[in-house]
């Protein structure tokens, strides 16, 4: 009687295979190795991203440089690691997934009440500043011979929250419209402009004899990245820092609507096979919807301070990882080939946002 062997007694190694050669004879060959597990494919890229990001955080803490800018610089310096195919899956995962979760967690920092506390006058002035920055970026892109998508990317990054907004917008715009090199260059220029503005704008506010509310509006409305914007306000005074925080977080809250408008604009200007449906054009990426959902939750449900604080730390860490991975995957030779005209949209948007915000602050916004 034939007995079925116990499965637990079977060998763990794959069974041998019998293969035939051209003469009809058979020979014993080994089975091909099983493909590595998905998490094992991610480890090299995740590890190098974590190491470079940790180094960026150390340099930022010890030398006072903006952490996103340090991540970009070190990432570009480590660009050679992307030539190793083993790092590809991990860098891709970090550049996409960590970006999305980092944007989502920003929702814990914004409430609808903060927007209401700004007041109708300052809120309208802020919308004008943002619109002027986007318009200037579009004009700068046109003068530089670039496409509309580059103008939207530069203008949106300047108008909302710097690198974070650029990363979110890039997910809608797509690599086929804006090259990886152009995107990385935009990140670098936005970060540098934000760092310089954090140093210069508080001094300009003092020379103009702005009060705390005026100085807070200037730094909150005209400086790109969140940390530099709020830090610039506190460089004037604690009251100016508090005012800058409200203005800047209001800009962050408008990230979702801006991404929706960008999706509609891109869909109409460059359909790429779209069926023309307005509902399809208005469809937002899931991570933007999650961001808006957290804003609503944070507005109407009391969130413990410890959760909000840890969410901010985690968001900053994920965005740093995403920026570092993006820089490491960018060819520096392509960035050098872009030329000075490629930075015109960001420079035009930066100058315009400062001038318009300064004029509103000088007129003592109501």
Buried (B, 14 or more C-beta within 10 A) or exposed (E): EEEEEEEEEEEEEEEEEEEEEEEEEEEEEEEEEEEEEEEEBBBBBBEBBBBBBBBBBEBBEEEEBBBBBBBBBBBBEBBEBBEEEEBBBBBBBBBBBBBBBBBBBBBBBBBBEBBEEBEEEBBEBBBBBBBBBBBBBBBBBBEBEBBBBBBBBBBBBBBBBBBBBBBBBBBBBEEEBBBBBBBBBBBBBBBBBBBEBBEEBBEBBEEEEBBBBBBBBBBBBBBBBBBBBBBBBBBBBEBBBBBBBBBBBBBBBBBBEBBBBBBBBBBEEBEEEEEEEEEEBEBBBEBBBBBBEBBEEBBEEEBEEEEEEEBBEBBBBBBBBBBBBBBBBBBBEBBEEBEEEBBBBBBBBBBBBBBBBBEBBEEEBE
